[in-house]
Amino acid sequence: MPTLTAVWDYLARNHTRHVEELVDFLRIPSISALPAHAPDVRRAAVWLADRLTQAGLAMARVHETGGHPAVTAEYGNDPAKPTALVYGHFDVQPIDPEAAWVHPPFAPTIVDDAIYARGASDDKGQVLMQIAALEAWLNTAHEVPVNVRMLFEGEEEIGSVHLEAFIRRHARDLDGDFAVISDTPMFARDVPSICYGLRGLASLDVTVHGPYQDLHSGVYGGAVANPAHALAHLIDSLHDSYGRVAVDHFYDGVADLTEEERRAFSELPFDESALAEQLKVPRLVGEDGFTALERTWVRPTLEVNGMWSGFIGEGRKTIIPATAQAKITCRLVPGQHPQAVLRALVDHLRAFCPPGVELSVQPGEASPATLTPRDHPAVIAATRATSTVFGQTPRHIRMGGSIPVVVTLQEVLKMPSVLLGFALPDENFHAPNEHFHLSNFARGAQTLAAFWAEISDADVMGYRGNAS
């Protein structure tokens, strides 16, 4: 492929410049969670729009959203070519605890093969990688093999608050055959991966109400129900002794793991005992009959994220607390309906609530799981491109978390997503000393450049709607 070879040569010649640009991008402290940094988030948006224009993309714009801004750009309107939406984000996490950083979080520092800074791998490095690949095509072939729409947001780290409304307003401009997102890690070092499935989420807050105020346990103990005991009873009722969620209808719609997926997961270089040692726990536990990867990728779960009640200060305060509270989230898999899961969970809690207390439940976020078929032409094209650059077939994996935009694209634009990321799991995103390996920055740009060549030959147009 002489054209692709020229594209790769361009990336190699300009690698140093692209790294210098990444340093500039990472210097901007675009922390979306902290109001004091709102001007910095906007400054990152302007920087990004200017960079898209320099790359040769058209109509690069900074958009108001009602919160932090979004940035869009585009290339091509050829109806004979497939259209891809590239998504990423330019906001970053807070830096706490700052004292744990070896290098200042917004003074990018290169040590050996890695660049250390907040946002290096999540997601500024991977955003710039996408732009570099398109720039390389435009500066060598003077075209990109596909139509491209670019969408970068400044609120991903605070839950993409205004993104769905923005996508609905701009649906016609953002519409395409599929999305490609580089905001995920590879499975492991030198183990390239394509993620085709994410779990969904359903959350609720639980409050158990007892007496009108905290009571003296010596005066009232034995006569008044203790909300902390009641909450503990409710939490205990949520799982059986085999690690399964003991809520009626919780597993409705959950498909059995296919033998093909089970075999593929078992072939991954994964050691459960090593993970337990890394996490400093005696052993891994969970639903019987499934491996740790299966439990975290393709099985639904229910977790207590926090619970509190009564006096927790130093010393003793002998009371019966007035209330007890808990936060619960469920990770969902394809086939589960978030609202139905929440209803089943509320029904269970009400049925198991002990006498002498009252229960109030406040449902929270609810979003479905997403799954892109592994035989989707974009997944096949990504597999070929990754194989070409890394010299090995990438692993097809799922992930246990959720990415809000993937659900939004699925529900609003009926658009499947290919998650093609090049960070590594141990690069400390969301933690001190975040970094990104520059070898993967380079190989990622090469892979994305090859992906555009592969997808131009794929029968991807009209395939939308097959994400589930």
Stockholm file with secondary structure:
# STOCKHOLM 1.0

chainA/1-468         MPTLTAVWDYLARNHTRHVEELVDFLRIPSISALPAHAPDVRRAAVWLADRLTQAGLAMARVHETGGHPAVTAEYGNDPAKPTALVYGHFDVQPIDPEAAWVHPPFAPTIVDDAIYARGASDDKGQVLMQIAALEAWLNTAHEVPVNVRMLFEGEEEIGSVHLEAFIRRHARDLDGDFAVISDTPMFARDVPSICYGLRGLASLDVTVHGPYQDLHSGVYGGAVANPAHALAHLIDSLHDSYGRVAVDHFYDGVADLTEEERRAFSELPFDESALAEQLKVPRLVGEDGFTALERTWVRPTLEVNGMWSGFIGEGRKTIIPATAQAKITCRLVPGQHPQAVLRALVDHLRAFCPPGVELSVQPGEASPATLTPRDHPAVIAATRATSTVFGQTPRHIRMGGSIPVVVTLQEVLKMPSVLLGFALPDENFHAPNEHFHLSNFARGAQTLAAFWAEISDADVMGYRGNAS
#=GR chainA/1-468 SS CHHHHHHHHHHHHTHHHHHHHHHHHHTSCCBTTCGGGHHHHHHHHHHHHHHHHHHTCEEEEEECCSSSCEEEEEECCCTTSCEEEEEEECCBCCCCSGGGCSSCTTSCEEETTEEESTTIIIIIHHHHHHHHHHHHHHHHTSSCSSEEEEEEESCGGGTCTTHHHHHHHTHHHHCCSEEEECCSBCSBTTBCEEEEEECEEEEEEEEEECSSSCEEHHHHBTTBCCHHHHHHHHHHTTBCTTSCBCSTTTTTTCCCCCHHHHHHHHTSCCCHHHHHHHHTCSCCCCSTTSCHHHHHHTSCEEEEEEEEESCCSSSCCCEECSEEEEEEEEEECTTCCHHHHHHHHHHHHHHHCCTTCEEEEEEEEEECCEECCTTSHHHHHHHHHHHHHHSSCCEEEEESSCCHHHHHHHHHSCCCEEECCCBCTTSCTTSTTCEEEHHHHHHHHHHHHHHHHHHHTSCCTTCTTCCC
#=GC SS_cons         CHHHHHHHHHHHHTHHHHHHHHHHHHTSCCBTTCGGGHHHHHHHHHHHHHHHHHHTCEEEEEECCSSSCEEEEEECCCTTSCEEEEEEECCBCCCCSGGGCSSCTTSCEEETTEEESTTIIIIIHHHHHHHHHHHHHHHHTSSCSSEEEEEEESCGGGTCTTHHHHHHHTHHHHCCSEEEECCSBCSBTTBCEEEEEECEEEEEEEEEECSSSCEEHHHHBTTBCCHHHHHHHHHHTTBCTTSCBCSTTTTTTCCCCCHHHHHHHHTSCCCHHHHHHHHTCSCCCCSTTSCHHHHHHTSCEEEEEEEEESCCSSSCCCEECSEEEEEEEEEECTTCCHHHHHHHHHHHHHHHCCTTCEEEEEEEEEECCEECCTTSHHHHHHHHHHHHHHSSCCEEEEESSCCHHHHHHHHHSCCCEEECCCBCTTSCTTSTTCEEEHHHHHHHHHHHHHHHHHHHTSCCTTCTTCCC
//
